[in-house]
Amino acid sequence: MDQKALHPHIIAAYRVLETGEPISQADALRLATVPGELSLDLASLANKVKNRYASKEESLYSCSIMNAKSGVCGENCKFCAQSRHNRADIEVYDLVDEESVLLEARNCYSSGVSHFGIVTSGYGYKKINGEFQRVLAMIDRLHAELPSLNICASLGILGEEPAAALAAHGISHYNINIQVAPDRYHDLIADTHSVEERIETIKRLRKNNISVCCGGIMGVGESMQERIAMIFALQELDVSVIPLNVLVPIDGTPLEGKEPLSVADIVKTFAICRLAHPDKIIKFAAGRETVMKDFQGLLMLSGANGFLTGGYLTTRGRDTAEDQRFAGQIESFN
């Protein structure tokens, strides 16, 4: 390492590579001030930390999701096409049947993707009702017919009984994002529910030994400092997988036409997240192909070690076979 060529804040952050200890929030805020033209130096460090502390023998973590219940959601999340408060033109349908889920899961498994998630729109399930029981039956069916596939779910806010039931039915990961710094959730995301309800759900899941996939979305109007606050809030929640989404502005939502963040800021966010979470799975989710386009490979070399493939509920993704080739190319750098 030629220290003379590196920014002093990046030099100080190299202790993460040496020790495996996360940077402090104060360190992260200092790294956020590094000029954009030096963001590649920060990305290089994050990639080294990932390779040393978060690499596994298997390939990059990959997952695919199915929109198993679409639209007519009563929550008013500003970025989401499925909210009935918004005017996005999407397909609307109730919970699909088991055969539809099984077909989608088989396609996922045959493509070499290791994790398959069932996603439903709506507030969630405070109690076990008939619809939730149907989801449990889907999980059981998938376990029986595709025993090597990890079955995940994203069903919104959960009460004690539904969380315990998911544990009993062998769920692999549960996704529920805090999206932004907790104290900005009400302003930037939604006010029909609270971030505290999401955090309580995470605690219930962890109490039942369910691994949690929890991250956020960038580009909704937050500052870099607030993005860092979100990253450090995740440290306290003991999550296993951190999905980072880049806003895809959807027509008919309050964020339509939103100007995208600079690539340099997104690179710095991914890199800082890795330095704050040296051994976690950091998953590049929405915005990978549609927003980042030519730069998606760079993001995967800025600390990420996982990606969401095959589509993002109401926005298009990339073909899973093409993504598998992409993963092989990324791994050649590691």
C-alpha positions in Angstrom: 0.0 0.0 0.0 1.5 3.3 -1.1 0.2 5.5 1.8 1.4 8.7 0.2 -1.1 8.2 -2.6 -4.1 7.6 -0.3 -6.3 10.1 1.5 -5.5 10.1 5.3 -9.1 9.0 6.2 -8.7 5.9 3.9 -5.3 5.2 5.4 -6.9 5.2 8.9 -9.7 2.9 7.7 -7.1 0.2 6.7 -7.2 -1.0 10.3 -10.4 -2.8 9.4 -8.5 -4.9 7.0 -5.8 -5.6 9.6 -8.1 -6.3 12.6 -11.6 -7.2 11.3 -13.1 -4.6 13.7 -15.8 -2.3 12.2 -15.1 1.4 11.7 -16.8 3.8 14.1 -19.7 6.1 13.0 -17.3 9.0 13.4 -14.8 7.3 11.1 -17.6 6.6 8.6 -18.6 10.3 8.6 -15.0 11.3 7.9 -14.8 8.8 5.0 -18.0 10.4 3.5 -16.0 13.6 3.0 -13.4 11.9 0.8 -13.6 13.5 -2.7 -15.4 11.6 -5.4 -12.3 11.1 -7.5 -10.8 9.1 -4.6 -13.9 6.8 -4.1 -12.1 4.0 -6.0 -9.4 3.9 -3.3 -12.2 3.4 -0.7 -13.9 0.8 -2.9 -10.6 -1.1 -3.2 -10.3 -1.2 0.6 -13.9 -2.4 1.0 -13.3 -5.2 -1.6 -10.2 -6.3 0.3 -12.2 -6.4 3.6 -15.0 -8.4 1.9 -12.5 -10.9 0.5 -10.8 -11.3 3.9 -13.7 -11.4 6.2 -16.9 -12.1 4.3 -15.9 -14.5 1.5 -17.3 -18.0 1.6 -16.2 -21.1 -0.4 -19.4 -20.9 -2.4 -20.1 -18.3 -5.0 -21.7 -14.9 -4.4 -24.9 -14.9 -2.4 -27.8 -14.8 -4.8 -31.5 -14.7 -4.2 -34.7 -14.3 -6.3 -38.1 -13.1 -5.1 -41.7 -13.7 -6.2 -44.4 -11.0 -6.0 -47.0 -13.4 -4.5 -49.6 -10.7 -3.7 -49.5 -7.5 -5.6 -50.9 -4.0 -5.1 -53.8 -2.6 -3.0 -51.5 -2.0 -0.1 -52.9 0.4 2.5 -49.4 1.8 3.5 -48.2 5.0 1.9 -44.5 4.2 1.2 -43.4 7.0 -1.1 -41.2 4.9 -3.4 -43.6 1.9 -3.8 -45.7 1.2 -6.8 -48.0 -1.1 -4.8 -49.4 1.5 -2.5 -53.0 2.4 -3.2 -52.1 5.9 -2.1 -50.0 6.1 -5.3 -51.0 6.1 -9.0 -48.5 3.6 -10.5 -49.8 1.4 -13.3 -49.1 -2.2 -12.0 -50.8 -5.6 -12.1 -53.0 -6.2 -9.0 -53.8 -9.6 -7.6 -54.5 -11.5 -4.4 -52.3 -14.2 -3.0 -51.3 -16.6 -5.7 -51.8 -20.4 -5.4 -49.2 -23.0 -4.4 -48.6 -24.2 -7.9 -47.7 -20.8 -9.1 -45.1 -20.4 -6.3 -43.7 -23.9 -6.9 -43.2 -23.2 -10.6 -41.4 -19.9 -9.9 -39.3 -21.6 -7.2 -38.3 -24.4 -9.6 -37.2 -21.9 -12.2 -35.1 -20.2 -9.5 -33.5 -23.4 -8.4 -32.8 -24.6 -11.9 -31.0 -21.3 -12.6 -28.5 -22.0 -9.7 -30.0 -19.3 -7.4 -29.6 -20.4 -3.7 -32.4 -18.4 -2.0 -36.1 -17.9 -3.0 -38.3 -15.4 -1.3 -42.1 -15.2 -1.1 -43.2 -11.5 -1.0 -46.6 -10.1 -0.2 -47.9 -6.5 -0.3 -49.6 -5.0 2.6 -49.1 -4.1 6.3 -48.3 -7.6 7.4 -49.7 -10.1 9.9 -50.1 -9.4 13.6 -52.0 -12.6 14.0 -52.1 -15.9 12.1 -55.1 -15.7 9.7 -56.2 -17.8 6.8 -54.0 -16.0 4.3 -51.0 -16.5 6.5 -51.7 -20.2 6.9 -51.7 -20.4 3.1 -48.2 -18.9 3.0 -47.1 -21.4 5.6 -48.5 -24.2 3.4 -46.5 -22.8 0.5 -43.3 -22.9 2.5 -43.9 -26.5 3.5 -44.6 -27.5 -0.1 -41.4 -25.9 -1.2 -39.3 -27.6 1.5 -40.8 -30.9 0.5 -40.2 -30.6 -3.3 -37.1 -28.5 -3.3 -35.2 -29.4 -0.1 -31.9 -27.8 -1.2 -33.5 -24.4 -1.9 -33.4 -21.9 0.9 -37.0 -20.5 1.4 -37.3 -16.9 2.5 -40.2 -14.5 3.0 -41.0 -10.8 3.2 -44.6 -10.4 4.5 -44.5 -7.1 6.3 -44.8 -6.4 10.0 -45.3 -9.5 12.2 -46.8 -10.3 15.6 -45.4 -12.8 18.0 -47.4 -15.8 16.7 -46.6 -15.4 13.0 -42.9 -14.9 13.8 -42.8 -18.1 15.8 -44.8 -19.9 13.1 -42.2 -19.0 10.4 -39.5 -20.3 12.6 -41.4 -23.6 13.1 -41.8 -23.9 9.3 -38.1 -23.5 8.7 -37.8 -20.2 7.0 -34.2 -19.3 6.0 -34.3 -15.5 6.0 -37.0 -12.9 6.6 -36.7 -9.6 4.8 -37.9 -6.4 6.4 -36.0 -3.1 5.7 -35.7 -0.1 7.9 -35.1 1.8 4.6 -33.5 5.0 6.0 -32.2 6.4 9.3 -34.9 5.5 11.8 -35.5 9.2 12.7 -36.2 10.0 9.0 -38.6 7.1 8.3 -41.8 9.1 9.0 -40.7 12.0 6.7 -39.0 10.1 3.8 -40.8 6.8 3.6 -44.3 6.4 5.3 -46.5 7.7 8.1 -49.2 5.0 8.0 -47.0 2.8 10.1 -43.8 3.4 12.1 -40.2 2.2 11.8 -40.5 1.1 15.4 -43.1 -1.5 14.3 -40.5 -2.8 11.8 -37.8 -2.9 14.4 -40.0 -4.8 16.8 -40.6 -7.3 14.1 -36.9 -7.8 13.6 -36.5 -8.4 17.4 -39.3 -11.0 17.3 -37.7 -12.8 14.4 -34.3 -12.8 16.1 -35.9 -14.1 19.3 -37.1 -17.0 17.2 -33.6 -17.5 15.7 -34.6 -16.4 12.3 -31.9 -14.8 10.2 -33.0 -11.3 9.1 -32.3 -9.6 5.8 -32.6 -5.9 6.5 -31.2 -2.8 4.8 -32.4 0.3 3.1 -32.9 2.4 0.0 -30.7 5.3 -1.1 -31.8 8.3 -3.2 -35.1 9.1 -1.5 -34.0 12.5 -0.3 -31.7 11.5 2.6 -28.2 13.0 3.1 -25.0 11.0 3.2 -24.9 11.5 7.0 -28.4 10.0 7.3 -27.4 7.1 5.1 -24.6 6.4 7.4 -27.0 6.6 10.4 -29.0 3.9 8.7 -26.0 1.7 8.2 -25.1 1.9 11.9 -28.6 1.4 13.1 -28.3 -2.0 11.4 -25.4 -2.9 13.6 -27.7 -2.8 16.7 -30.2 -5.1 15.1 -28.0 -8.2 14.6 -29.0 -8.7 10.9 -27.4 -11.3 8.7 -28.0 -9.9 5.2 -28.0 -6.2 4.3 -29.7 -5.3 1.0 -28.8 -1.9 -0.4 -31.3 -0.6 -2.9 -30.8 2.4 -5.3 -34.1 4.2 -5.9 -35.8 3.3 -9.1 -38.2 6.3 -9.5 -41.6 4.9 -10.6 -44.2 7.0 -12.4 -47.2 7.5 -10.3 -45.3 7.6 -7.0 -44.3 10.8 -5.1 -40.6 10.1 -6.1 -41.2 9.9 -9.8 -38.6 11.9 -11.7 -36.3 12.0 -8.7 -32.7 12.8 -9.8 -30.4 9.9 -9.2 -27.5 10.0 -6.8 -23.9 10.3 -8.2 -22.1 7.0 -8.8 -19.3 8.2 -6.5 -21.8 8.7 -3.6 -23.3 5.2 -4.1 -19.8 3.7 -4.3 -18.9 5.4 -1.0 -22.1 4.2 0.6 -21.4 0.5 -0.3 -17.8 0.8 0.8 -18.7 2.4 4.1 -21.3 -0.2 4.7 -18.7 -2.9 4.2 -16.3 -1.3 6.6 -19.1 -1.0 9.2 -20.1 -4.6 8.6 -16.9 -6.5 7.7 -18.3 -10.1 7.8 -22.0 -9.6 6.7 -23.6 -10.3 3.4 -24.2 -7.0 1.6 -26.6 -7.5 -1.2 -27.0 -5.1 -4.2 -30.7 -5.2 -4.8 -33.0 -2.8 -6.8 -31.4 -0.3 -9.2 -28.5 -2.6 -10.2 -29.4 -2.8 -13.9 -31.9 0.0 -14.4 -30.1 2.8 -12.6 -26.5 1.8 -12.2 -26.3 0.2 -15.7 -22.6 0.3 -16.8 -21.5 0.8 -13.2 -23.1 -2.2 -11.6 -19.9 -4.2 -11.7 -18.1 -1.4 -9.9 -20.7 -1.6 -7.1 -20.1 -5.3 -6.8 -16.4 -4.6 -6.3 -17.1 -1.9 -3.6 -17.8 -4.4 -0.8 -21.0 -6.2 -2.0 -21.0 -10.0 -1.9 -24.5 -10.7 -3.0 -27.2 -9.7 -5.4 -30.9 -9.9 -6.1 -31.6 -11.4 -9.5 -34.6 -12.0 -11.8 -36.8 -9.0 -11.0 -37.9 -6.6 -8.2 -41.6 -7.0 -7.6 -42.9 -4.4 -10.0 -39.7 -3.4 -11.8 -37.7 -5.5 -14.2 -34.5 -7.3 -13.3 -32.0 -9.2 -15.3 -32.2 -12.8 -16.5 -30.8 -15.2 -13.9 -28.6 -17.0 -16.4 -27.0 -13.7 -17.4 -26.5 -12.8 -13.7 -24.7 -16.2 -13.1 -22.2 -15.3 -15.8 -21.9 -11.8 -14.3 -21.2 -13.4 -10.9 -18.4 -15.5 -12.4 -16.8 -12.4 -13.9 -16.9 -10.6 -10.6 -15.3 -13.5 -8.8 -12.4 -13.4 -11.1 -11.3 -10.2 -9.4 -11.3 -11.9 -5.9 
